[in-house]
Amino acid sequence: MTTLHRGRLFALSSTFALGVAAQFAPVQQVAAEVPAARIVREPPAALLRGAPAAPGKSGPSLMAATPLKARPQASSVGNEVFYDLAIRYVDGKIHNPDTDSDDAVRLRAFQGEASDPLIPYVGPKVELWPGETFRLTLRNQLPKDDPSCKPRDEHNGPHCFNSTNMHTHGLWVSPSGNSDNVLLKIDPGVDFQYEYNVPADHPAGTFWYHPHLHGATALQVASGMAGPLIIRGDRLPQARDDGSLIPGDLDTLLTAPNGEAFRERVLVFQQIAYTCRDQDGNIKKDTDGKWLCDKGDVGGIESYEGQFGITPTGGTQWNASGRRTAINGLVEPYVVGARAGSVERWRFIHAGVRDSIRLSFRKLDAAQASSKLGKGRKAREQFIQQACTGAPLAQFAVAGDGLTRGAVSRRDSTVFQPGYREDLLMVFPEPGTYCIVDETLRPEQSVNNESYPRELLGYVTVDGPAAAKAPEAVLTQALETAAKARMPQGKVRDKVLADLADGLKLSAFAPHADIAASEVTNHRSLGFQIVLPPGQAPLFEVGEIGTGEGGKPVPVNSSPYEPGRLDRLLELGAVDEWKLTAFAFGHPFHIHVNPFQIVSVKDPEGNEVSGAPVPDANGISSQYANLQGTWRDTLFLQQGYTATVRSRYRRYIGDFVLHCHILDHEDEGMMQNVRIALPGTANSGMPTPMPMAHH
C-alpha cells in the first residue's frame, strides 16, 4: 500500500506517493522493497487445480508486504502527516458464497487518495511514527436529510446515521478538543480537521480507526467504515546504568541482518451486514432464512431493524443472516505471495461488530477438494472437513492490541473478539494452499452466545521449497540472527539473546512495566448487564459489582448511558485495580486512552484461566490462556467470569468513554462517561461532561 505524505501541506489533501520518504535524509538503513504480499479474489477452480492464484487477474492488491523504512525527518513545518478522508455513499459489490455471485451494494464508506476503488469497504492504511502529528481532515459528504435522526433527548438507540466522528482505537493520545474526542458530532456537509499528537514515547504497534458517534457507531462500522492504523518504530533497546533495559520497538528485531523487515500483512476482519428489502421494507430471505439479494437489487444498511441484535427466536441477526466475515472487504479471498520457510508478520484487526473468530491455518488437501464448492454454510463446512484436513499450523503471537508481549505465545488457534488485534509471526512449512478457518467456539465463548459450524475465511497460497526445519526452529533462528546483527553490542545484545534462549522472551521490547500490587491506589468495579423488562425493549446497562446472597456477585448502580452524566472520575497519576464481569451474556470491555494489564481471569468457580493453556474435553483451551500479565485495551468478559486488571492514568486529562465493543450494545446504552482530572479535584464538585459538540 501507499504511505501518507509527511511534512509540508501543499494543498489541504494527502499525497500518497511511494517515494515521498526518499526526500528526507534517513536516520538508519532503508530496507529494500520486497515483492508485494497481496490479497485477491480468484475463481476457486484455479485454486483447486493446484495452480497459484494469479495476482491482479480478477481483483486488486491490498495490504502489501511493508519494509522497515527510515523514520522521516522533520520538515520546515514540523514532523506532520496530513490526510484527507471523505465519508460518502459508494457503490460496489460484495461476493456472496451462498449464491456464488457478487451482490451490488451501496454503503457509507471512507474515501481518500489511498482508497482502492475496487475494494471501497475498508479504510486505507495509515502509518505513523512516534512524535508525529497526524492531521486528519474528515469531510462528511453524506446527505443532510437524515430521517433516522431523533430528538436530542432520545440519545440511546440507533439514530443520526449520516452524522459521524472518528476514534483512533488504542492510541495513547489526548481525548480532548480536536484529538481523539468521541463526544464530537460532525454533521453532513461539515469538514473538520482532527489533530492527533502521537507522543514520542508511544509504543509501536497495530491499532485501527473507526467512527464512534453514539447511535450510529454499529451501522457505520458494519458498513466497512474502519481501517488499520500502524505505529512504526525504530528505537533499539538501551541499557540503563543499573543494568536494566529501556524497552525498544519490536520492529527492530523483526528484521533480516541487512535491515529488511520480515514480510508483513495487515488483515482486517469485518462483518458487513448489508440487506436487500422488498417494497414493504422487509428483508428478503431465502427458504432457509438467509438474507437474499435478487438480481437488480442493491443492498444497504439503513436501519437496525432486523440487521442488528437478537432475532425473535433468541439467536442473533448476524448468525441467522448467512453473511460471512470479510477480510479487507473481500469474502473468502486469497492471500498470495507467501514463501515457505520464511517468517512473516501478520497483523490482524477485528474491526467487526457481530462475530467471534477462532482463527486457524490448515493445509488444503487438493486431492480431496472438489472441482467446485457447493453453496451454503453446510457445503462450506463439509468442504472444510474434507479438504482443509492438515493439522493446524503453529502461530506465534508477539503482540496483543498493539502492545508487545513479554514472551512469544505459541498456539494452534487465536480467538478474536470485536476490537481485538493480534500480531502473529507465521512460518508456512511447505508450498501449497492453506485454508484460513474460523474454528468452532462454545456459545458462552462468543459475543453471539450461540454455537456455529466451522467457516472458511479464505486461503493462503505458498510458493518455494519446503522448509528444512520446523516452524519454531525457523523462527528462533531468525530472531537470534536478527538480535546478533541488529542489537547494540554488550548488555543489550546479551540480554536479548538470553531472553530468546529462555522461552522466546521479549522483555526488551515490552513497552510497559508491570504494575505491582503495591502501586495500586484505588479499587473499582464494572459489570455489563442486559435487563429484560416484561413487554418492553431490553435495557443495556453498565454498573458496578456488588455482593449478593452467598457472596454471589450482583449488579449495583446499573443504568443505560446518559450523555450529561459523569460516571467515572479518575485521577491523573493514580493506579487503579478494576474487577470486571458480565452478568448477562458476554461482552467485550473497551476503555479509551490508557491500556490495562491483566492480573487474572477467573471462571465462576474461582479457577484461574489466564495462565498456561489447559485444553478441555474437546481440546479447546480457554480464550484467556497466556493472557496473564499482558497489556490490552479490549477484553471479552465471558458471563460469570471475573477479570482483574490494573491501569495507570498517565499524561492525559479529559473526557472519554468506556463501553461494550458489541457496537450495537454501545449504541443502545452500554457505555459510560469517564473523566481523568488533576489530583485534588475528585471531590470538588466538577461539572458533568459537556453535551455532545456539533460541527
Secondary structure, 3 states (H helix, E strand, C coil): CCCCCECCCCCCCCCCCCCHHHHCCCCCCCCCCCCCCEEECCCHHHHHCCCCCCCCCCCCCCCCCCCCCCCCCCECCECEEEEEEEEEEEEEEEEECCCCEEEEEEEEEEECCCCCCCCCCCCCCEEECCCCEEEEEEEECCCCCCCCCCCCCCCCCCCCCCCECCEEECCCCCCCCCCCCCCEEECCCCEEEEEEECCCCCCCEEEEEECCCCCCHHHHHCCCCCEEEEECCCCCCEECCCCCEECCCHHHCCECCCCCECEEEEEEEECCCCECECCCCCECECCCCCECCCCCCCEECCCCCCCCCECCCCCEHHHHHCCCCEECCECCCEEEEEECCCEEEEEEEECCCCCCEEEEEEECCCCCCCCCCCCCHHHHHHHHHHHCCCCCCCEEEEEECCEEEEEEEEECCEEECCCCEEEEEEECCCCEEEEEEECCCCHHHCCCCCCCCCEEEEEEEEECCCCCCCHHHHHHHHHHHHHHHHCCCCHHHHHHHHHHHCCCECCCCCCCCCCCHHHCCEEEEEEEEEECCCCCCCEEEEEEEEECHHHCEEEEEEECCCCCCCCEEEECCCEEEEEEEECCCCEEEEECCCCEEEEEEECCCCCECCCCCCCCCCCCCCCCCCCCCCEECEEEECCCCEEEEEEECCCCCEEEEEEECCHHHHHHCCEEEEEEECCCCCCCCCCCCCCCEEC
